[in-house]
Amino acid sequence: MSVDGWNTVLVLGGIRSGKSEFAESLVAEAPTVRYVATSAAGDPTDAEWAARLKAHRDRRPGGWTTEETADDPRRLADVVASARPNETLLVDDLGGWVTVLLDPAHQPADDTATVAELADAVRACPARLVVVSPEVGLSLVPTTPLGRAFTDALGAANRAVADACDAVVLVVAGQACWLKTPAASSGTGAGALTAAQATVPAVAAQAAATATAGGGRDDRAAALPEVLTPTTAPEPAGVPWAAPTMALPVVATGLVIQPGMELPMPDEYAGPQALERLATLDVPGAGLGVLERVVGFAAATQGTPTPASWDSVRVLLLHGDHAGGAAAGSPPGESARRAAQARAGQGVLARLAAESGASLQVVETPASEAIEELPALDHEQVEQALRYGWRLAEEAAEAGVRLLVLAACGAGTDAAAAAVLAATAGAEPPAVLGRVVTAGGEIDDAAWMRRCAAVRDALHRTRRSPRDAKDVLAELGGGDIAVATGVLLGATARRLPVLLDGPVGLAAGMVSRDLAGQARHWCLLADHGGHPAVRLAADVLGLDPLLDLRLDLGEGANALTALPLLRSVLSLAAALPARPDQQHTADADATAGADDSAGGPDAAAFVEPEPAGPGPATTAPAAPTEHAPPAVPTPPAGAAEPTGSEPDPAGRRAD
């Protein structure tokens, strides 16, 4: 398998869906490509078919070579099997291959055996291979014997080749949907929690530890729950190859993250519906207050008016130091000690994660240069950091995580975040730089001034540099903010909400809005912690803090402190019954609906009578008006209700 996740891929799609262009983009960065053309030349008098073939030829770069297999369809398996590991093959397409295979000129032939030979060759192919094929299984069954033979043979070929390939993608109207990824084909994704970790909650570990504590001995350390620490495989080597960013997931395809990505938005209807439902619950007093926003947020991100509590939470602790004046006042090695402490299940963040039953993953990010003198990262490092963060979110989603908590513990993160805010929001560095507090609790003004000077010099150095998202990350942001940005983008792509509460996460939110504006809608801010950079970024992004606890336990710890409260609110919203008056109304409406559907005596009451007027009385039924629906005929007993039918009249009367 190749370094970026797959070695062979099947690209499916309908007519004019863009499947060939997408397949060509997958191999666009290969130094040489062998294009294997399978279709016959066709009727020389068919100008339209000749134009199609010419369009395909014109799109191929001059360095590509073309090989024809139309004369002998059985040779395609030999071409694939004989490819060398350093080659790249593009087969376009299986539809033409099956057409030639069924041609009477090649009969008698064993179609099943030929398809099996091709699948075996694809499975053992050492080269990078992209196979294009039309998807005809969504259309009607052809009415002719030849048409049925073609669709049956092509369907069998697609299934066999899809099973042999590492990845399968379906292109619809130019948009790619990955049906099979390398992680799925191997049975597990890198970095996913093991089955034991996924099924044994932290409370069980706490109970076990408590049970093993001796008699009346007060051993509080033994009673603490276990900290689950999933791991992540390192970033694959090599430069990623380019392709349209609309194809997701980016981790499976190796696509380049760039501005203007169209990522999903939360459900715009589920949030308001959840708030309307809260108004009917049996809650004393004024209800949940400002925490109603938690219910609305969870409903929108989960796509349901009755959201579930976040039962699976993962904390991503980003560790990466910034050199130079940005880290003034930070004791040498302090951030590394914090990261090692978290790995060992100790310290504030690890203990809060364990108490909440959340898994904790320590992520090493690239170290950043002194921004007052040099760019924090080069552009290749930024690309790798963005992809790495996206992959962390992908792995969390594959492991069943319902909420991500973003944390950071690097030296100089406050100054880097201030520089990013100054570049993206026009902030003044002294106004967004928090005070420097020593280990003894004293305020170090000299260190704060050195940080301000470092940010000022960095902004002066980059005054003529572009302010694009990746340029800001490269010049000012550094490794931890770049990885955090990738996490936000990947979480957005997988509809995974993220809980923020510190400068690194908010700076990443400022950068991510220029890459995909949808990302901020999947973020929830627990507490601003009294940090000026967090307050400003939250105001720009439209993220109102839920709480004002003014905790200063480190980025991520504030969110974990608030997490039990947020979970309790979601549990109450999901479990509380409706108020008695609301329940009585609902029961009455349900009974009225049942009577009406059965054609009961009250059914006629739902049709507003026609007002009396001059002229003789008539027995004709009243005409439907704007206020009264037409009479709905009662279906015979036992008949199934057709889909898409009108709502029952009882529901209309309630409205």
Secondary structure, 3 states (H helix, E strand, C coil): CCCCCCCEEEEEECCCCCHHHHHHHHCCCCCCCEEEECCCCCCCCCHHHHHHHHHHHHHCCCCCEEEECCCCCCHHHHHHHCCCCCCEEEEECHHHHHHHHCCHHHCCCCHHHHHHHHHHHHHCCCCEEEEEEECCCCCCCCCCHHHHHHHHHHHHHHHHHHHHCCEEEEEECCEEEEEECHHHHHCCCCCCCCHHHHHCCHHHHHHHHHHHCCCCCCCHHHHCCCCCCCCCCCCCCCCCCCCCCCCECHHHHCCCCCCCCCCCCCCCCHHHHHHHHHCCECCCCCCCHHHHHHHHHHHHHHCCCCCCCCCCEEEEEEECCECHHHHCCCCCCHHHHHHHHHHCCCHHHHHHHHHCCCEEEEEECCCECCCCCCCCCCHHHHHHHHHHHHHHHHHHHHCCCCEEEEEECCCCHHHHHHHHHHHHHCCCHHHHCCCCECCCCCECHHHHHHHHHHHHHHHHHCCCCCCCHHHHHHHHHCHHHHHHHHHHHHHHHCCCCEEECCHHHHHHHHHHCCCCHHHHHHEEECECCCCHHHHHHHHHHCCCCCECCCCCCCCCHHHHHHHHHHHHHHHHHHHCCECHHHHHHHHHHHHHHHHHHCCCCCHHHHCCCCCCCCCCCCCCCCCCCCCCCCCCCCCCCCCCCCCCCCCCHHHHHHC
